[in-house]
Amino acid sequence: MIDDVLPGGGFLVANVPIGKIFSREHFSDTQKEFADVTTKFMQNEVIPKAEALEDKPLEGDLPVMVSLLREVGELGLLSVDLPEEHDGLGQDKSTASIIAEHLFGCPSFATTVGAHAGIGTLPISFFGTEEQKARWLPKLGTAELVSCYALTEPGAGSDALSGRTTAIAKEDGKHFLISGEKQFITNGAWADIAIVFAQVEGKYTAFIVELDSKGVSRGLEEKKMGIKGSSTTSLVFDEVEVPVENMLGKPGMAPQIALNILNLGRLKLGFGALGNCKYAIDLSLEYASTRKQFGQPIAYFDLQKGRLADMIANTFALDALAYRLSGDIDAALANLEKDDSYAKRTIDTFRAYALECAIVKVVGAETLQKLLNDGIRLHGGYGFLNEYKLEMLARDNVIDSIYEGTNDINRLTIFDGLARNILGGGFPFRQFMETIDADLRNGRICRLSAEGPLAAPIADCMAAKRVVAYTVNQALIQCGKGIKTEQQVMELVADMLIAVSKMDSTVARAQEIIGGKDAQRNSAAMAIADYVCRRGAQTITTNALDVLDSVVPQGQRKINQANLATLIGCLDRTVDIVRVRRIIADAAIEAGAYQF
Ligand SMILES: Cc1cc2nc3c(=O)[nH]c(=O)nc-3n(C[C@H](O)[C@H](O)[C@H](O)COP(=O)(O)OP(=O)(O)OC[C@H]3O[C@@H](n4cnc5c(N)ncnc54)[C@H](O)[C@@H]3O)c2cc1C
């Protein structure tokens, strides 16, 4: 195992990054201030209006949502990661992520912000010419102009680059005529500009299109299950005249622009989910501590403690995973020289972390989904009522598994990224496998020993990495090129990798906490590490067996199953999960809030 964690799944062959991850324990004063400002804005201005926003109210002619967007723009929260020379605050990705986390409590608003300041603005920030940046970024940073991102079409959803919208060069040499239909566009009703993707002689290309141009029409608001306060419409372009200087990047650069911007969108989606997880835990803890049945607060019932512990431990893992990634991306960006190719190399950095961004997206969406389900059950009948807030969050959360690439597509991205880096030597997988194979041959495989209070979870992580590596190696060897059609195997492997990354990040973050003065908090952090490792080990064990049974031919099964059993044996340790969950829940009940 190596110490350096390379992007694209390199954590699989690296030591647990003890002392090497960014986490909220390392927030600067400026970052804490951004967290406070965002939280206060949400609590004072947005959450009280969250229910009313579902009806898309107007303030005069202006949608209230747009006026909130401008207010948040005045606070600098929309321009935090835009360059200073274009009136941005020039902060790093972790600071932008902190803001995304603290936009909790109203996913309709967070979606509006994300479509505008993220996928609607960053393509210009990264791929725009100096003239384009100077013209658009200052006004987007304040939301004087609202943006949207128009990629999806009726026939091009997950297959996002297959769009049929066209941009035909006009004879005057100064304009393109754009025609086509975009579907499901967030901010569609009120955006002033759109990043539109269109085919230029078969090359998919991005344009900045002003939506008050002749030939643009907006469809009716879609009637949705959730994020009802956000706008979702189609946009129809009928020979819309767009100046050539509004082309973003070069012809054919749409894949680069569209997919790399989605990586950032996925990261921010994970952070948005994290903020809502904590918000929902606090609501649930408050409710469980005040609601009495059978003469005591329901929080004291063992079954509810287990439920609260699940919510807390999985949120801790998401937190550790997400900030570790934003910190790794910032560290990689900090090494880049700010010369002419800075923007390109920045984008290359996001591409390198595509696998990790997909993990954060999937874990964010699904952690919040399970947590809200548990939170509603904990609330009993009241959880079903709009007034208790979880109902809206649960409806709103459904979209998290659909947009920014469905979770299915993200799982395929995780597997694809891993396979590519294994086969292309992106990280030293071969060397890692050689050690595992040699140890198996020599009968030297045993549970690795580690030191310190987290020795057991650290050993779990190391054992888990060997099981995952062995399994994915078998899948690649046995299936060869045919792996492309083995999507169920790919999904099983992706879930194993997700489990390992949760374990690894959780243990590293727990280590940051356990030296603190609060003994109960320390014990809870250690219990969380045990919990996440136990659950991770269970997923990894089950999935490894399923993969091997599927990919290994009958004749070779015995030896492979024996090898896997040996590796799994090192992952197996006794954890009293019932006791662990009580420790986690008791600490939270005592603290009265999520405390990590
Ligand atoms: C509220 C809302 C807001 C949105 N905002 C925007 C926006 O601002 N801009 C924008 O451009 N788009 C936006 N979208 C579109 C969104 O990104 C797409 O809906 C999403 O990418 C899925 O595409 P689709 O709906 O066509 O589903 P499909 O691609 O038809 O997928 C249907 C099912 O098939 C599965 N599937 C598809 N391909 C594969 C495959 N290769 N292997 C296995 N399974 C597969 C999917 O996982 C899914 O389960 C939004 C959508 C919604 C609902």
The ligand as an ORCA input file, in Angstrom:
! r2SCAN-3c Opt
* xyz 0 1
  C     -36.711     18.521    -12.048
  C     -35.662     18.295    -13.082
  C     -34.717     19.278    -13.327
  C     -33.750     19.096    -14.320
  N     -32.867     20.125    -14.614
  C     -32.092     20.029    -15.735
  C     -31.331     21.154    -16.184
  O     -31.325     22.231    -15.579
  N     -30.624     21.019    -17.346
  C     -30.597     19.854    -18.056
  O     -29.930     19.815    -19.075
  N     -31.290     18.763    -17.634
  C     -32.044     18.823    -16.501
  N     -32.781     17.725    -16.082
  C     -32.721     16.485    -16.841
  C     -32.046     15.350    -16.101
  O     -30.657     15.570    -16.049
  C     -32.453     14.056    -16.814
  O     -33.806     13.829    -16.490
  C     -31.596     12.860    -16.400
  O     -30.296     13.025    -16.903
  C     -32.164     11.532    -16.903
  O     -32.557     11.591    -18.243
  P     -34.025     11.055    -18.668
  O     -34.989     11.715    -17.750
  O     -34.211     11.269    -20.109
  O     -34.002      9.522    -18.317
  P     -33.448      8.309    -19.243
  O     -32.084      8.637    -19.714
  O     -34.466      7.966    -20.266
  O     -33.344      7.158    -18.167
  C     -34.452      6.328    -17.784
  C     -33.894      5.172    -16.940
  O     -32.986      4.398    -17.737
  C     -31.727      4.315    -17.084
  N     -30.660      4.313    -18.093
  C     -30.418      5.215    -19.059
  N     -29.307      4.901    -19.742
  C     -28.830      3.773    -19.184
  C     -27.688      2.955    -19.425
  N     -26.773      3.255    -20.354
  N     -27.517      1.861    -18.683
  C     -28.390      1.541    -17.709
  N     -29.467      2.285    -17.412
  C     -29.690      3.382    -18.151
  C     -31.655      5.536    -16.171
  O     -30.771      5.352    -15.088
  C     -33.109      5.651    -15.726
  O     -33.332      4.779    -14.652
  C     -33.721     17.879    -15.052
  C     -34.654     16.880    -14.775
  C     -35.624     17.075    -13.829
  C     -36.640     15.980    -13.609
*
